[in-house]
Amino acid sequence: MGGDIVSYTAHIPTRNTLRVINVLDTRAGLLGLSSALDDVALDKYSFARDAFLQRRRNAVYDGDPPEEDSVTESPLQ
């Protein structure tokens, strides 16, 4: 709960209304990212996948990932 004032609202209809407004506001804020993605990426799937993998790699190494090799060899070669 922490600093979420909505959680402390006792009147359930008011609390639910505030939560819906928060979700809508968050979604509206993210719509700009969607249009930016259209402008930047030739292939939206590849762009989103690479961004996810980069974020995941950073999380796995706790913000300090090792440098990648400039040429990676396939294990099948």
C-alpha positions in Angstrom: 0.0 0.0 0.0 2.6 2.6 1.1 1.9 6.0 -0.4 -1.1 5.1 -2.4 -3.8 7.4 -0.9 -6.5 5.6 -2.9 -6.0 2.4 -0.9 -7.0 4.3 2.3 -10.3 5.6 0.8 -13.1 3.9 2.7 -15.9 4.7 0.3 -15.7 1.8 -2.2 -17.4 3.5 -5.2 -15.0 6.5 -4.8 -12.0 4.2 -4.5 -13.0 2.2 -7.6 -13.6 5.4 -9.6 -10.2 6.7 -8.6 -8.5 3.4 -9.6 -10.3 3.4 -13.0 -9.2 7.1 -13.6 -5.6 6.1 -12.7 -5.6 3.2 -15.2 -7.1 5.5 -17.9 -4.5 8.1 -17.2 -1.7 5.6 -17.4 -3.0 4.2 -20.7 -3.3 7.7 -22.1 0.3 8.4 -21.1 1.5 5.3 -22.9 -0.3 6.1 -26.2 2.4 8.5 -27.1 5.0 5.7 -26.8 3.0 3.7 -29.4 3.2 6.6 -31.9 6.9 7.0 -31.2 7.4 3.3 -31.9 5.6 3.7 -35.2 8.0 6.6 -36.1 11.3 4.8 -35.0 10.9 1.2 -35.7 10.8 -0.5 -39.1 9.7 -3.7 -37.5 7.7 -3.1 -34.3 8.0 -6.7 -33.1 11.8 -6.8 -33.4 12.1 -3.4 -31.8 9.9 -4.4 -28.8 11.7 -7.8 -28.5 15.1 -6.2 -28.5 14.1 -3.6 -26.0 12.7 -6.4 -23.7 15.8 -8.5 -24.0 18.0 -5.5 -23.3 16.0 -4.7 -20.2 16.0 -8.3 -19.1 19.8 -8.6 -19.5 20.3 -5.5 -17.5 18.0 -6.9 -14.7 19.8 -10.3 -14.7 23.1 -8.6 -14.2 21.8 -6.2 -11.6 22.4 -3.1 -13.8 26.0 -4.0 -14.7 25.9 -6.5 -17.7 29.2 -7.6 -19.2 30.1 -6.2 -22.6 28.9 -8.2 -25.6 31.3 -9.6 -28.1 31.2 -7.7 -31.4 31.0 -11.0 -33.2 29.1 -13.9 -31.6 29.7 -17.4 -32.8 26.9 -19.8 -33.2 27.3 -22.9 -31.0 26.5 -25.0 -34.1 29.6 -23.9 -36.1 
